[in-house]
Amino acid sequence: MGLMGVLGDMVLEYGGQANGIMPQFLKNREIAYEGLTSMTIVETMARAQDCHVRAR
């Protein structure tokens, strides 16, 4: 588990919501974290960045 997985676990442990955004090419190469509140798979990294900006 990477840093983002550890962070997601801590957020959930303390009652928060952990929402992930991952580009498809990374999902094809890595194991997506299953324990999140939600996971959005997007086409490109640019699209993932757009989602992060709108979430703020």
C-alpha positions in Angstrom: 0.0 0.0 0.0 1.3 3.4 -0.9 1.2 6.8 0.8 -2.3 7.5 -0.6 -3.6 4.2 0.8 -2.2 5.0 4.2 -3.8 8.5 4.1 -7.1 7.0 2.9 -7.1 4.5 5.8 -6.4 7.2 8.4 -9.2 9.5 7.0 -11.7 6.6 7.1 -10.5 5.5 10.6 -11.3 9.0 12.0 -14.8 9.0 10.4 -14.1 11.0 7.2 -14.7 10.2 3.6 -11.9 9.2 1.2 -12.7 9.7 -2.5 -10.1 8.6 -5.1 -9.5 9.7 -8.7 -7.3 7.5 -10.8 -6.5 7.6 -14.6 -7.3 4.4 -16.4 -3.7 3.8 -17.5 -2.7 3.7 -13.8 -5.6 1.4 -12.9 -4.4 -1.0 -15.6 -0.9 -1.0 -14.1 -1.6 -0.8 -10.4 -4.0 -2.3 -7.9 -6.7 0.3 -7.2 -7.4 0.9 -3.5 -10.7 -0.9 -2.6 -11.4 0.6 0.8 -12.3 4.2 -0.3 -15.7 5.8 0.0 -15.7 6.3 -3.8 -13.3 5.8 -6.7 -13.6 7.7 -10.0 -11.7 6.3 -13.0 -10.9 8.9 -15.7 -9.4 8.7 -19.1 -6.3 10.9 -18.6 -4.2 12.5 -16.0 -5.4 15.9 -17.2 -9.0 14.8 -16.5 -8.0 13.6 -13.0 -6.5 17.1 -12.3 -9.7 18.7 -13.5 -11.7 16.6 -11.0 -9.3 17.6 -8.1 -9.7 21.3 -8.9 -13.5 21.1 -8.9 -13.6 19.1 -5.6 -12.0 22.0 -3.7 
